[in-house]
Amino acid sequence: MNAPEKYLAAARAVLEHLEKTQLPALERAADLVVHALVHRGTVWCAEVGHGIQGDFLNRAGGLAAIRRFAFSLSVEDQNAACLKDRPAPTTVERDLETVRLAVRVSNLRAGDVMLLGSVSGKNRIPVELALACRGCGVKTIGLTSLEYSRRVASLHPSGKRLFEVADVTLDHGAPYGDAAVEIPGYKDPALPVSGFACSVLGHMLWGRVMEKMAAAGTPATVFISANREGGPEHYQRMIAQYEQRGY
């Protein structure tokens, strides 16, 4: 097989993994989302790694209820050059405090749900965000690779990885290191699979949420493509519906 064929084979292996292993966890995650939406909660999506967040927001056929969660901190505090070596918090301390501050001052409330992710599960900001959410009563759904995570050490001071702190873990099945294709002439595997795997798993989740809400007599607000005939008008009606109902 050449590289494109090998990548398709790797993609099929990921899809088989999702079908065979992730449906029970996906059911639990869908229940968290539905419970939040029908009880005046909000469903948030933080950065899920490598731009996947954007695949869930304002998408044709997607839920209007998915809200973006992002934060940054900007401080203007230029000091004299002779004072540059004064003791200061470490980068880790600053990162963690920024996450905690963002959660405290945000619109997050107990009963909400946060979707977040880390392919390796080791990075400190997703872990800290999950812990900070837990502290304020927000349920978390973590997108990660269990195979990858179990082979790496956490960068978070707690030593925890994302799958150890999320309320529900969805394992997208990316291999250790993410790259999944052996190409002759290269020492290490190439071509990552986590991006499309996260997207597929996420849309599986949203579809199950739609089913459950419709079955309960509370169908969710769902967009159509703005590029269809009448699409922009439909989009505005759906936004107004979401703003009035919250789901």
TAPEHU-V332664 format. One record per run of one state. SS is the DSSP state (H for helix, E for strand, L for the rest). FROM is the first residue (numbers start at 1). TO is the last residue. If there is no record, write none. Layout:
SS/FROM/TO ; SS/FROM/TO
This chain:
L/1/2 ; H/3/21 ; L/22/22 ; H/23/38 ; L/39/42 ; E/43/45 ; L/46/51 ; H/52/55 ; L/56/62 ; E/63/63 ; L/64/65 ; E/66/68 ; L/69/80 ; H/81/83 ; L/84/90 ; H/91/105 ; L/106/112 ; E/113/117 ; L/118/123 ; H/124/135 ; L/136/138 ; E/139/144 ; L/145/145 ; H/146/149 ; L/150/161 ; H/162/165 ; L/166/167 ; E/168/171 ; L/172/178 ; E/179/181 ; L/182/189 ; E/190/192 ; L/193/193 ; H/194/215 ; L/216/221 ; E/222/222 ; L/223/230 ; H/231/245 ; L/246/247
